[in-house]
Every structure is written in C-alpha cells, then in structure tokens.
Amino acid sequence: MDSWIPVALVVALAMGFNYTNGFHDAANAIATSVSTRALTPRIALGMAAVANLVGAFFGTKVAKTVGSGIIDAPAGKVGLMICAAGLVGAIAWNMLTWWYGLPSSSSHALIGGLGGAAIAASSTVHWDAVLQKVILPMIASPVVGLVVGFLVMTAILWIFRKGHPGKVNRGFRYAQTVSAAAMAFGHGMQDAAKTAGVVVLALTVGGFHSNGDDSIPLWVLVMSAVVISAGTYAGGWRIMRTLGRRIIHLDPPQGFAAETTAAAVLYAATATGAPISTTHAITSAIMGVGSTKSVKAVRWGVAKNIVGAWVLTFPGAGIVAVGMFLLLKLIIGV
C-alpha cells in the first residue's frame, strides 16, 4: 500500500463495529442481574465493562480464527475493501436488530459480512472452517445452553428445596455478581477478540503486518478491549428488556443458573478457538432455566422472533456487505 490512511480508516471502522458490539451485547452479561435486582444498571454496566476489558486478553485463539481462518483477502485495496464492506454489513445488522430489541449475534453478523464481501470480490471463503468453526458451534451452543441451563436450574431447585425463599433469593443475588462478571469476561474473550482479528487482517492486507504471522499485537488487543468496554458501559437497554423480562420473568436463582451456564459455554468454545455467539449462549440458557418452571413459563413467541433473527443474521449482514463492496468498487474504480 502507498499510504497508511486507508488502513487507518478500516481500523477505525472496526472500532465502530466494536463499539456497537459493546452496547448491542451489554444485555448478554447483565440483563439477568438487573432484572432480578441483584445489581443496579450502572453498577452492572461498569462491572461488565471491566470484565470485558480483562477478558479480551484471553481470546487470542478466537482472534486468529476470525483474522486468518475464515476468508483469504488479497493484499492491497481489494483486501481493505473486503474488510470495510464486511464491517459495514455487520454494523448495519447490529443497528437494525438493536432498534427492534432483538438479541442477535454480532459475531455471526461480522462473519456473515466478511463472507459476503469475500464472495463479491471473488476471494476464497474457507467453507470447511466455516462449517467446523462457525456453523456447527452455532447449532451446538444453543442446544448445550438450553440443556445445561435446565440441568443446572434443576440441581439448584433440588439442593435448596428446603431453604427459606427469602434467604435463598438474597444469597443468589450476591452470587449473581460473580456469575454476571464471569459472563462478561467470556464476552470479552469472544467478541473483543473477534474485532482484533479483523484489525490484524486489515493490517496484513495493508502491508503493516507480516503475512503468515497470526500473532495479535498487544496494542490491537488493548484498543479492542477499551472500545468494546466503552460500548458496554453505554448500555443496550432495548435488548436488555428483551432478555431480562420478555422471555421469562427471572428470579435470582434462575439468573445465576443462566449466567453460569452461558459463561461455561463461552469458556469451552474459546478454548477451541470457535467464535460462537454470546447472545445465543445466554438466550438459550435463559430458555432452559425457564423451562424448569413449565414449558408454558417461557414466552416461546418472543423466542421464535429471536431465533428468526439468528437465522437471518448471516444472509442479512452478507447482503449488505455485498452491496457495500460493489459500491466501493464503483467509487474507487478497482
């Protein structure tokens, strides 16, 4: 590349996505704690922001998967256009689902955007990696969250079956401080790391990072962590209401069970480098936990709308990315 300016613009766009990811997914970490009144909204957001910041430094496997394992972007202008178009597709999907209060996946919006832009540019998409690292975990993680959430809540109900309801609820409100922090830490490991991977991809195609070097520079991780934490602190109240109240009315033991389950799913996925959705993990865990009351306790109509948004995330972000790439190609004349 002749100039660092196009690379800087793509990195700035990546941080824009990162910020929307933070406020879009703030609900993932704290909605249950706020809805059960275990934490006040601002305290919960502050705690989640700090946990996101720390968690980002433990997600390098996920960053490497996104940065070098999903698509091949050619060096130069076309590669940067792919990155830019993919990020625009992801941002557009984040803003659309945020507006309607739907807890969709920022992670899959990013991957769908990058994939759509790569297809538009006739670049390589590693479909085997997409299947193994994205599609299969995308299907498995909600199922695991649903089942494990049900089992964890069942165990809690049995263990504390003779406990005084007031004391039990009070104890689990304190416990939710830990479980919400664990969930936010997992969100940092997954989502801040994904953006760091895109930044490294942009640096590589722009000539500022060695091709074949899959290491993540410290400054990239720090920047991603700080920006996603700032976005988290801004809060995503529309989606928070959906997760905290509309699926099921949660009490403190249920909130603890859901957060603990989702955090465990995130940690397991991060250990394998699979970029799963924190949204899928917590939403399915809430459904599993709620099912211990009765099947009718879960508002399945709301759940149906959420799942619909999940299904549309890949093509929705991808289509926007295709349109953006073609627009950039027309403007730049590549």
PEBEL-V558094 format. One record per backbone hydrogen bond with DSSP energy under -1.0 kcal/mol. CO is the residue of the C=O (numbers start at 1). NH is the residue of the N-H. E is the energy in kcal/mol with one decimal. If there is no record, write none. Layout:
BEGIN
co nh e
CO NH E
CO NH E
END
This chain:
BEGIN
co nh e
4 8 -2.6
5 9 -2.3
6 10 -2.0
7 11 -2.6
8 12 -2.5
9 13 -2.1
10 14 -2.4
11 15 -2.0
12 16 -1.8
13 17 -2.3
14 18 -2.5
15 19 -2.3
16 20 -2.1
17 21 -2.6
18 22 -2.0
19 23 -2.1
20 24 -2.4
21 25 -2.3
25 28 -1.1
26 30 -1.6
27 31 -2.2
30 34 -2.7
31 35 -2.6
32 36 -1.7
33 38 -2.2
33 39 -1.4
34 37 -1.1
40 44 -2.9
41 45 -2.6
42 46 -2.4
43 47 -2.6
44 48 -2.5
45 49 -2.5
46 50 -2.0
47 51 -2.5
48 52 -2.6
49 53 -2.0
50 54 -2.2
51 55 -2.7
52 56 -1.6
54 57 -1.3
55 58 -2.0
56 59 -1.1
59 63 -2.0
60 64 -2.3
61 65 -1.7
62 66 -2.2
63 67 -2.7
64 68 -2.0
65 69 -1.8
70 126 -2.7
76 80 -1.8
77 81 -2.5
78 82 -2.2
79 83 -2.0
80 84 -2.8
81 85 -2.9
82 86 -2.5
83 87 -2.1
84 88 -2.3
85 89 -2.3
86 90 -1.9
87 91 -2.7
88 92 -2.7
89 93 -1.9
90 94 -2.4
91 95 -2.6
92 96 -2.2
93 97 -2.5
94 98 -2.3
95 99 -2.1
96 100 -1.4
97 102 -2.9
98 101 -1.2
102 104 -2.1
105 109 -1.6
106 110 -2.1
107 111 -2.2
108 112 -2.7
109 113 -2.3
110 114 -2.5
111 115 -2.5
112 116 -2.5
113 117 -2.3
114 118 -2.3
115 119 -2.2
116 120 -2.2
117 121 -1.6
118 123 -3.0
119 122 -1.4
124 72 -2.5
125 127 -1.7
126 130 -2.5
127 131 -2.5
128 132 -2.5
129 133 -3.3
130 134 -1.5
130 135 -3.1
131 136 -2.7
134 138 -2.2
135 139 -2.0
136 140 -2.9
137 141 -2.9
140 144 -2.9
141 145 -2.8
142 146 -2.6
143 147 -2.5
144 148 -3.1
145 149 -2.1
146 150 -1.8
147 151 -2.3
148 152 -3.2
149 153 -2.2
150 154 -2.2
151 155 -2.3
152 156 -2.2
153 157 -2.5
154 158 -1.9
155 159 -2.8
156 160 -2.4
158 161 -1.1
160 163 -1.3
164 168 -2.8
165 169 -2.6
166 170 -2.1
167 171 -2.5
168 172 -2.3
169 173 -1.6
170 174 -1.5
171 175 -2.0
172 176 -1.8
174 177 -1.2
175 179 -2.1
176 180 -2.7
177 181 -1.3
178 182 -2.3
179 183 -2.0
180 184 -2.4
181 185 -2.4
182 186 -2.0
183 187 -1.9
184 188 -2.1
185 189 -2.2
186 190 -1.9
187 191 -2.9
190 194 -1.4
191 195 -1.6
192 196 -1.9
193 197 -1.9
194 198 -1.6
195 199 -2.2
196 200 -2.2
197 201 -1.9
198 202 -2.4
199 203 -2.6
200 204 -2.3
201 205 -2.4
202 206 -1.6
203 208 -3.2
204 207 -1.3
205 76 -3.1
210 213 -1.8
217 221 -1.7
218 222 -2.7
219 223 -2.4
220 224 -2.5
221 225 -2.6
222 226 -2.6
223 227 -2.4
224 228 -2.3
225 229 -1.7
226 230 -2.1
227 231 -2.3
228 232 -2.3
229 233 -2.4
230 234 -1.3
236 240 -2.1
237 241 -1.9
238 242 -1.1
239 243 -2.5
240 244 -2.8
241 245 -1.8
241 246 -1.5
242 247 -1.3
247 299 -2.8
251 255 -2.5
252 256 -2.6
253 257 -2.3
254 258 -2.5
255 259 -2.4
256 260 -2.5
257 261 -2.2
258 262 -2.5
259 263 -2.4
260 264 -2.1
261 265 -2.1
262 266 -2.3
263 267 -2.4
264 268 -2.1
265 269 -2.1
266 270 -2.5
267 271 -1.9
269 274 -2.1
274 276 -1.7
277 281 -1.9
278 282 -2.3
279 283 -2.4
280 284 -2.2
281 285 -1.7
282 286 -2.3
283 287 -2.0
284 288 -2.5
285 289 -2.7
286 290 -2.7
287 291 -1.6
289 292 -1.4
290 293 -1.4
290 294 -1.1
294 297 -1.2
298 300 -1.6
299 303 -1.9
300 304 -2.3
301 305 -1.6
302 306 -2.0
303 307 -2.6
304 308 -2.1
305 309 -1.8
306 310 -2.0
307 311 -2.4
308 312 -1.8
312 316 -2.8
313 317 -2.6
314 318 -2.3
315 319 -2.6
316 320 -1.7
317 321 -2.1
318 322 -2.3
319 323 -2.3
320 324 -2.4
321 325 -2.6
322 326 -2.4
323 327 -1.9
324 328 -2.7
325 329 -2.7
326 330 -1.9
327 331 -2.4
328 332 -3.3
329 333 -2.0
END
